[in-house]
């Protein structure tokens, strides 16, 4: 059976589109043959970073750049007084559109600044080399330039050959720059010293590192990438980023990188736009090459040179920095020419009509194949809101090849529930559907909120729940009703999202303890303030504040998920759903999860069907250490009861369910 046929076999709704799937599969196979020539591997093809850019080889500098519309190219910089010098002129190479120069070793030195001056028909411009591995900004002029990076000794890895364990990812999403408490840009080293230990202690096993690729505008959160092979210098040196990855590996954490291949910054002096004077070198020409909402440039994935650039970029970050995989940003924008803007995906026709960019689809298939060819243990995650079938299926099963896809609708749905429903009218049946509605054959990662929900213009869940009272009434001895409500629901929302997740879970840094502020990077509108581009860790450390309680609950929630092994087992099975009581209970891998969302009613001896046996309470969201009211005994033991009904015999638990409380019961068995 062909891979595309396997995909149809998994999802019968795809049968009307079988011919399109076959054609796409043939096209992707033909594309791979064209790129590799049938005589090399995809990994060999994706090694452009070893050919292009600046390299010291055999005591000689070699520099190459692809600029097919150029008439003349010069290296300019510290070594030329920033003027054109014939001794630094590039010459056409044998490959079409490629320019190169070879120079003695003493022509360039460590930390020298340089760029290209490119002449094209009717004009010229200064450009940062497309394959530059180090780009820095002058603190006074704010101009970006490439920088020669040749330290006396290369970084020596302490944990080479780290293998990412095959386990459900518990992801801690981080941004190095805003991970510190001071009002400034944080560094890689500060992150290693101050934040990495927190992540390990909180029980997460994977870091998702945002904003790694160089971006000229800090407030873009790293999404407007200018230099795809350069790690952002505002956080430190390449060696310090390697040290961060190394330290994470030492702590047993996998490190994923947010990879932005969906678009590029529109800047010309810093980025790829009009690099050789044309708007179609790396991008689609005209309107198709411009993203109407992001004001950025869109890659032409049908071009061999663009595929060479992007696939090499995938390999580069694995090889050079030891990343363990990628979160691919903006997949929906890549897959459709409408970019998902104002589009509701309501039919399978939406995945097979003329709006699908099949070149982009082919690129994503090859990128996943390449990444897993280089490292079998690598992890790839797709950020897609469209629900494209097969996105998180292996290539050999007819899929695009991602290991996981984000369940992005869940976070948006929680916002909708909080905004549109009073507490007594929360629609538990719909909530259950939203939390568990996913393709059985594809692995998914759930989250209650990510950085997207905390960016300026939006609000973190805790602020939506508590509002301005979060600033003055989070002391443990302050019985504020709005705070009690918000703290209780914050815990319950996160627990039920994790407990019903398919195969992984994600949290954005600080949200686990209810960080009160949104994210607002320095920009003209806030007078370039760093006040909201940081994390106030002291709140999580203060023993007299409920922020500490939320952080402790999150840590124990993560530990409970591991103890119950829920994410590596089958999905949850519903035990009880009572809409008016606002009670929801389900079983997963033998553990029972019971939630009472009612804002005013507590229940004694509430009957919940459950497999016969004895259970112990291992997590109680109402416990005093978690900021609750302590209405239950710690470690309570429960025995099921049996009754014969007109529907047949059944076993059940009788539980005390205080209002706005969640319980996790662990079965007494050989698992204990």
C-alpha positions in Angstrom: 0.0 0.0 0.0 1.3 3.4 -1.0 1.7 6.0 1.8 -1.1 8.2 0.5 -3.4 5.1 0.5 -2.5 4.5 4.1 -3.7 8.0 4.9 -7.0 7.4 3.2 -7.4 4.1 5.0 -7.0 6.0 8.3 -9.6 8.6 7.4 -12.4 7.5 5.1 -13.5 11.1 4.6 -10.4 11.5 2.5 -11.6 9.0 -0.1 -13.0 11.7 -2.5 -9.6 13.3 -2.5 -7.5 10.2 -3.1 -6.4 11.3 -6.6 -5.2 14.6 -5.2 -3.3 12.9 -2.5 -1.7 10.6 -5.0 -0.7 13.5 -7.2 0.7 15.4 -4.3 2.7 12.4 -3.2 4.1 11.9 -6.7 5.0 15.5 -6.9 6.9 15.5 -3.6 8.8 12.4 -4.6 9.7 14.0 -7.9 10.8 17.1 -6.1 13.1 15.2 -3.8 14.7 13.4 -6.8 15.2 16.7 -8.5 16.9 18.2 -5.4 19.1 15.3 -4.7 19.8 14.3 -8.3 19.2 10.7 -7.2 22.8 10.4 -6.1 22.9 12.0 -2.7 20.8 12.1 0.5 18.5 14.9 1.4 20.9 15.6 4.3 23.7 16.0 1.8 21.7 18.4 -0.3 20.8 20.4 2.8 24.4 21.5 3.5 24.4 24.8 1.8 25.6 26.5 5.0 28.9 24.8 4.5 29.3 26.2 1.0 27.7 29.7 1.2 28.7 32.4 3.6 32.1 33.0 5.2 34.4 30.1 6.1 38.1 29.7 7.0 39.3 26.7 5.0 43.0 25.7 4.8 44.2 29.0 6.2 42.2 30.9 3.7 38.9 32.8 3.8 36.3 31.7 1.4 33.0 33.6 0.9 30.1 32.8 -1.4 26.7 34.4 -2.0 23.8 33.7 -4.3 22.7 36.9 -6.1 21.5 36.1 -9.6 20.5 39.7 -10.5 23.8 41.2 -9.4 26.3 42.9 -11.7 29.0 43.4 -9.1 29.4 42.4 -5.5 31.9 43.8 -2.9 32.7 42.9 0.7 32.9 46.1 2.6 33.5 46.7 6.3 36.1 47.4 8.9 38.8 45.9 6.6 37.9 48.3 3.7 37.0 51.5 5.7 33.4 50.7 4.5 34.3 51.6 1.0 34.4 49.5 -2.2 37.9 48.0 -2.7 38.8 45.9 -5.7 40.7 43.6 -3.5 37.4 42.6 -1.9 35.4 42.3 -5.1 33.6 39.0 -5.6 33.7 37.2 -8.9 31.1 35.0 -10.6 31.5 31.4 -9.6 30.8 28.3 -11.8 27.3 27.9 -10.3 24.7 30.2 -11.9 24.1 33.3 -9.9 26.8 32.5 -7.3 29.5 35.0 -6.4 32.7 34.2 -4.5 36.0 35.5 -3.2 39.0 33.8 -1.6 41.3 35.8 0.7 44.4 35.2 2.9 43.7 34.5 6.5 45.1 37.9 7.7 42.5 39.9 5.6 39.8 39.3 8.3 39.9 39.1 12.1 37.7 38.0 14.9 34.8 40.5 15.4 35.4 42.4 12.2 32.2 43.9 10.9 31.2 43.5 7.3 28.4 43.5 4.8 27.9 43.3 1.1 27.5 46.1 -1.4 25.6 44.7 -4.4 25.2 46.5 -7.7 22.3 45.5 -10.0 20.8 47.0 -13.2 19.7 50.5 -12.3 20.8 50.5 -8.7 22.8 49.2 -5.7 22.4 48.6 -2.0 24.1 47.4 1.1 23.0 43.9 2.3 23.8 41.6 5.2 24.9 38.2 3.7 22.0 35.8 3.6 24.0 33.0 5.2 25.7 35.1 7.9 26.1 33.3 11.2 26.7 36.3 13.4 24.9 39.6 13.1 25.3 42.4 15.6 23.7 45.9 16.1 25.7 49.0 16.9 24.4 50.4 20.2 24.8 54.0 19.0 23.8 54.0 15.3 21.5 50.9 15.7 22.8 49.6 12.4 23.1 45.9 12.0 26.1 44.2 10.3 27.5 40.8 9.9 30.4 40.0 12.2 33.4 37.7 11.7 33.2 35.1 14.5 36.4 33.2 15.0 37.1 32.8 18.8 40.4 31.3 19.8 38.8 28.0 20.6 35.5 26.5 19.6 32.9 25.6 22.3 33.6 22.1 23.8 30.3 20.3 24.3 30.0 18.7 27.8 27.2 16.4 26.7 27.7 15.6 23.0 25.4 13.1 21.4 22.5 13.9 23.7 19.4 11.8 22.7 16.0 13.3 23.3 14.1 10.6 25.3 11.0 9.1 23.7 8.5 10.5 26.2 5.4 12.8 26.2 6.7 16.4 25.9 5.9 18.6 28.8 7.0 21.9 27.2 8.1 25.1 29.0 7.9 27.9 26.4 10.5 30.5 27.0 11.9 33.8 25.7 15.4 34.4 26.9 15.2 38.2 26.7 12.2 38.5 28.9 13.0 35.6 31.2 14.8 37.8 33.8 13.3 40.1 36.4 15.3 43.3 35.7 14.0 45.8 33.2 16.3 44.9 30.4 17.1 42.3 27.8 18.1 39.0 29.5 21.1 36.9 28.4 21.7 33.3 27.6 23.9 33.0 30.7 21.3 34.6 33.0 18.8 32.1 31.7 21.1 29.2 32.5 21.8 30.5 36.0 18.4 31.8 37.0 15.6 30.2 34.9 16.8 26.7 33.8 16.9 25.4 37.4 13.3 26.6 37.9 12.1 24.7 34.8 13.8 21.5 35.9 12.4 21.8 39.4 8.9 22.5 38.0 9.0 19.0 36.3 8.9 20.1 32.7 11.0 17.9 30.4 11.3 20.1 27.2 12.2 23.8 26.6 10.7 25.6 23.6 13.1 28.5 22.9 11.5 31.5 21.1 13.1 34.3 19.2 16.4 32.6 18.5 16.9 33.7 14.9 18.1 37.3 14.5 15.4 39.9 14.2 15.9 43.6 14.0 12.8 44.6 15.9 12.8 43.2 19.5 9.1 43.7 19.9 8.3 41.2 17.1 8.8 38.4 19.5 11.3 36.9 17.0 8.7 36.4 14.3 10.1 39.0 11.8 13.4 37.2 11.1 16.1 38.9 9.1 19.1 36.6 9.4 18.1 32.9 9.4 21.5 31.4 10.3 22.4 33.9 13.0 21.4 33.4 16.7 20.2 36.7 18.1 23.3 38.5 19.4 21.2 40.7 21.8 21.1 37.7 24.2 24.8 36.8 24.0 27.4 34.9 21.9 27.0 31.7 19.9 29.1 29.9 22.6 26.7 31.1 25.3 23.7 29.8 23.4 25.5 26.4 23.0 26.2 26.5 26.7 22.4 27.0 27.3 21.6 24.0 25.2 24.3 22.0 26.9 23.1 22.9 30.4 19.6 21.9 29.5 20.8 18.6 28.2 22.7 18.1 31.5 19.4 18.6 33.3 17.8 16.0 31.0 15.7 18.6 29.1 15.2 18.5 25.4 15.5 21.9 23.6 13.3 22.8 20.8 13.7 26.0 18.7 10.9 28.1 17.3 11.7 28.0 13.6 10.2 30.8 11.5 10.1 29.7 7.8 6.6 31.0 7.1 7.8 34.5 6.3 10.7 37.0 6.6 11.0 40.6 7.7 10.4 43.1 4.9 13.5 45.1 5.8 16.0 45.5 2.9 19.2 46.7 4.8 18.9 43.9 7.4 17.0 41.1 5.6 16.5 39.2 2.3 14.0 41.6 0.7 15.3 42.9 -2.7 18.6 41.3 -1.8 19.8 41.4 -5.4 17.5 44.2 -6.4 14.6 42.0 -7.3 11.5 41.2 -5.2 11.4 37.6 -6.4 14.8 36.2 -5.5 13.7 34.5 -2.3 10.0 35.5 -2.4 7.0 35.5 -4.6 6.9 38.6 -6.8 4.3 41.3 -6.3 1.3 41.0 -4.0 1.7 37.2 -3.5 5.1 37.8 -1.9 3.6 40.1 0.7 1.7 39.1 3.9 -1.2 41.6 4.2 -1.4 41.2 8.0 2.2 40.7 9.1 3.7 43.2 6.6 6.4 40.6 5.8 7.7 38.7 2.8 6.5 35.3 1.7 8.9 32.6 0.5 8.6 31.0 -3.0 8.7 27.3 -1.9 8.8 26.2 -5.5 12.3 27.5 -6.1 15.2 25.1 -5.8 17.5 27.8 -4.3 14.9 28.7 -1.7 14.4 25.1 -0.7 18.2 24.8 -0.5 18.3 27.8 1.8 15.5 26.7 4.1 16.4 23.0 4.3 20.0 23.9 5.0 18.7 26.1 7.8 16.9 23.2 9.4 20.1 21.2 9.4 22.3 24.1 10.5 20.5 24.5 13.9 20.6 20.8 14.6 24.3 20.5 13.6 25.7 23.7 15.0 23.8 24.3 18.2 22.5 20.9 19.1 18.8 21.7 19.1 16.6 18.6 19.5 13.9 19.8 17.1 11.6 22.6 16.1 8.3 24.2 16.5 7.4 25.3 13.0 5.7 28.7 13.3 2.8 29.9 11.1 2.1 26.6 9.3 -1.4 27.8 8.3 0.0 30.9 6.6 2.4 28.7 4.6 -0.2 26.1 3.6 -2.8 28.4 2.1 -2.5 31.4 -0.2 -5.2 33.1 1.9 -3.0 32.4 5.0 -6.0 31.5 7.0 -7.0 35.1 7.3 -10.8 35.3 8.0 -11.1 31.7 7.0 -13.3 29.2 8.8 -12.2 25.6 7.9 -15.5 23.8 7.8 -15.1 21.2 5.1 -12.5 18.8 3.8 -12.8 20.7 0.5 -10.8 23.5 2.2 -7.7 21.2 2.3 -7.8 20.4 -1.3 -9.0 23.4 -3.2 -7.0 25.9 -5.3 -6.0 27.9 -2.1 -3.5 25.2 -1.0 0.1 26.1 -1.7 1.3 22.7 -2.6 4.9 23.9 -2.9 4.8 24.8 0.7 3.2 21.5 1.6 6.0 19.7 -0.3 8.7 21.8 1.6 7.2 20.8 5.0 7.2 17.1 4.0 10.9 17.3 2.9 11.8 19.4 6.0 10.4 16.8 8.3 12.0 13.9 6.4 15.4 15.7 6.5 15.2 16.5 10.2 14.4 12.9 11.1 17.0 11.6 8.7 19.6 13.7 10.5 18.3 12.8 14.0 15.8 10.0 14.6 15.1 11.4 18.1 14.3 14.9 16.8 10.9 16.4 17.6 8.9 18.6 15.2 5.7 20.4 16.1 3.3 22.1 13.7 1.5 25.3 14.7 -1.6 25.0 12.5 -5.2 26.1 13.1 -6.7 24.7 9.9 -6.7 21.0 10.9 -5.0 19.9 7.7 -5.3 16.0 7.7 -2.1 14.1 8.0 0.0 17.0 9.3 1.2 15.0 12.3 1.6 11.6 10.6 4.8 10.1 9.4 5.9 10.5 5.8 5.8 6.7 5.4 2.1 6.8 6.5 1.2 9.5 3.9 1.5 12.4 6.3 3.5 15.6 6.3 5.8 14.2 8.9 5.4 16.3 12.0 5.6 14.4 15.3 3.0 16.6 17.0 0.5 19.3 16.2 -0.7 22.0 18.6 -4.4 21.8 19.7 -4.6 25.5 19.2 -8.4 25.9 19.5 -8.4 24.9 23.2 -6.7 28.1 24.4 -9.0 30.2 22.3 -12.0 28.3 23.6 -11.1 28.9 27.3 -11.0 32.6 26.5 -14.5 32.4 24.9 -15.9 30.5 28.0 -14.5 33.1 30.4 -15.7 36.0 28.4 -19.1 34.7 27.2 -20.5 32.6 30.1 -21.3 33.2 33.7 -19.8 30.6 36.0 -23.1 28.8 36.6 -23.6 28.4 32.8 -20.2 27.0 31.8 -21.1 24.4 29.1 -19.3 21.4 30.4 -20.4 19.2 27.5 -18.9 21.6 25.0 -15.8 22.0 27.1 -15.3 18.2 27.1 -15.8 18.1 23.3 -13.3 20.9 22.7 -10.7 19.3 25.0 -10.9 15.8 23.5 -11.9 16.5 19.8 -8.8 15.5 17.8 -7.7 13.1 15.1 -7.0 9.8 16.8 -4.2 8.9 14.4 -2.2 12.2 15.0 -0.4 13.2 18.2 -1.4 16.5 19.7 -0.1 18.9 22.3 -2.6 20.9 24.4 -2.3 24.1 26.3 -4.6 26.4 28.3 -2.5 29.4 27.2 0.7 30.2 25.4 2.6 33.4 24.8 -0.1 34.3 22.2 -2.7 34.8 24.9 -0.4 37.0 27.0 0.9 39.4 24.4 -0.1 43.0 24.7 -3.7 43.5 23.4 -4.7 40.2 25.0 -4.7 39.0 28.6 -3.3 36.0 30.5 -6.0 33.7 31.9 -5.2 34.7 35.5 -5.9 38.4 34.7 -9.1 37.5 32.8 -10.2 35.6 35.9 -9.2 38.1 38.6 -8.8 41.5 37.0 -7.2 44.4 38.8 -7.6 42.7 42.2 -4.5 40.7 41.3 -2.3 43.7 42.1 -3.4 44.2 45.7 -5.2 41.1 47.0 -3.0 38.0 46.3 -1.9 37.7 50.0 -2.7 34.4 51.5 -4.6 36.1 54.4 -6.7 38.2 52.1 -10.1 36.5 51.5 -11.0 38.3 48.4 -13.8 36.5 46.5 -12.6 37.5 43.1 -9.2 36.2 43.9 -10.5 32.9 45.4 -12.5 32.4 42.2 -9.6 33.1 39.9 -7.1 31.0 41.8 -9.5 28.0 41.9 -10.5 28.2 38.2 -6.9 28.8 37.1 -5.9 25.5 38.7 -8.9 23.6 37.4 -8.5 24.9 33.8 -4.9 23.9 33.7 -5.4 20.5 35.2 -8.3 19.5 33.0 -6.4 20.7 29.9 -3.4 18.6 30.8 -5.4 15.6 31.9 -7.4 15.4 28.7 -4.4 16.3 26.4 -3.6 13.9 23.6 0.1 13.4 23.8 1.8 16.5 25.3 1.3 19.7 27.2 2.7 23.3 27.0 3.0 26.2 29.3 4.4 29.7 28.8 7.0 30.8 31.4 5.4 32.5 34.4 1.9 31.5 33.5 2.1 28.5 35.8 2.2 30.8 38.8 -0.3 33.3 37.4 2.1 36.0 36.3 0.0 39.1 36.5 1.3 41.2 33.6 0.9 40.9 29.9 3.9 40.9 27.5 4.7 44.3 26.1 8.1 44.8 24.6 9.8 48.2 24.5 8.4 50.3 21.6 7.6 53.9 20.8 4.0 53.5 22.1 5.2 52.7 25.6 8.2 55.0 25.6 10.6 52.0 25.0 9.9 50.6 28.4 11.0 47.1 29.6 8.5 47.1 32.5 6.3 44.4 30.9 9.0 42.6 29.0 10.2 40.6 32.0 9.0 37.9 34.5 8.5 38.8 38.1 9.9 35.6 39.7 9.8 37.1 43.2 6.1 36.7 43.2 6.4 32.9 42.7 9.0 32.8 45.5 7.1 34.8 48.1 5.7 32.4 50.7 2.9 34.7 51.7 1.4 35.2 48.2 -1.0 33.0 46.3 1.3 33.1 43.3 3.5 30.7 45.2 0.5 28.5 45.7 -0.3 28.4 42.0 3.3 27.5 41.2 3.4 24.7 43.7 0.1 23.3 42.3 1.5 23.4 38.8 4.6 21.5 39.9 2.5 18.8 41.6 0.1 18.7 38.7 3.0 17.9 36.4 4.3 15.3 38.8 0.8 13.8 39.0 0.6 13.5 35.2 3.9 11.6 35.2 2.8 9.4 38.1 -0.4 8.5 36.3 1.4 8.2 33.0 -1.6 9.7 31.3 0.0 11.2 28.2 1.6 8.0 27.1 -1.7 6.1 27.4 -5.1 6.1 25.7 -7.2 9.2 25.9 -9.7 9.9 28.7 -12.9 8.0 29.2 -15.9 9.9 30.4 -17.3 8.7 33.7 -19.8 11.4 34.7 -21.1 14.6 33.1 -23.8 16.5 34.9 -24.5 19.9 33.3 -26.6 21.5 36.0 -24.4 20.1 38.8 -21.4 21.3 36.9 -19.6 18.1 37.6 -17.3 16.3 35.2 -15.3 13.1 35.9 -13.3 10.9 33.7 -10.8 8.0 33.9 -7.4 7.8 32.3 -4.9 4.9 32.7 -6.7 3.9 35.9 -6.7 7.3 37.5 -9.9 9.1 38.2 -10.2 12.9 37.7 -13.2 14.6 39.2 -14.1 18.3 38.7 -16.8 20.3 40.4 -17.0 23.6 38.5 -20.1 24.8 40.3 -19.5 28.3 41.7 -21.8 27.8 44.8 -22.6 24.1 45.4 -20.5 21.5 47.2 -21.6 17.9 47.1 -21.4 15.2 49.7 -21.4 11.5 48.7 -21.5 12.4 45.0 -21.7 9.2 43.0 -19.2 8.8 40.2 -19.1 5.5 38.2 -15.6 4.0 38.4 -13.8 0.7 38.0 -14.0 -1.4 41.2 -11.2 -1.0 43.7 -9.5 1.3 46.1 -8.2 4.8 45.3 -6.1 7.4 47.1 -6.4 11.1 46.5 -3.0 12.3 45.2 -3.9 15.8 44.1 -6.5 18.1 45.6 -6.8 21.6 44.1 -8.6 22.8 47.2 -5.6 22.0 49.5 -4.4 24.9 51.6 -0.8 24.8 50.2 -2.4 25.5 46.8 -4.3 28.5 48.0 -7.5 26.5 48.6 -9.8 26.2 51.6 -8.6 22.8 52.8 -12.0 21.2 52.9 -10.7 17.6 52.2 -8.3 15.3 54.1 -4.9 14.9 52.5 -4.3 11.4 51.0 -7.9 10.3 51.6 -8.6 6.7 50.7 -11.7 5.8 48.8 -13.3 2.4 48.2 -15.8 1.8 45.4 -19.3 0.7 46.2 -21.4 -1.7 44.2 -25.1 -1.7 43.3 -27.5 -3.5 41.0 -29.7 -1.3 38.9 -32.3 -1.8 36.2 -29.5 -1.1 33.7 -27.3 -3.7 35.3 -24.6 -3.8 38.0 -22.3 -0.9 38.5 -19.4 0.2 40.7 -19.1 3.8 41.9 -17.2 6.2 44.2 -19.0 8.4 46.7 -17.0 11.6 46.9 -17.1 14.9 48.7 -16.7 17.5 46.0 -16.3 21.0 47.3 -17.2 23.9 45.0 -14.6 24.8 42.4 -12.4 21.8 43.3 -10.6 19.1 41.2 -9.4 15.8 42.6 -7.1 13.1 41.2 -7.5 9.6 42.6 -4.8 7.0 42.1 -5.8 3.3 42.0 -4.3 1.0 44.6 -2.8 -1.7 42.5 0.6 -3.0 41.3 1.2 0.6 40.0 1.4 1.9 43.6 
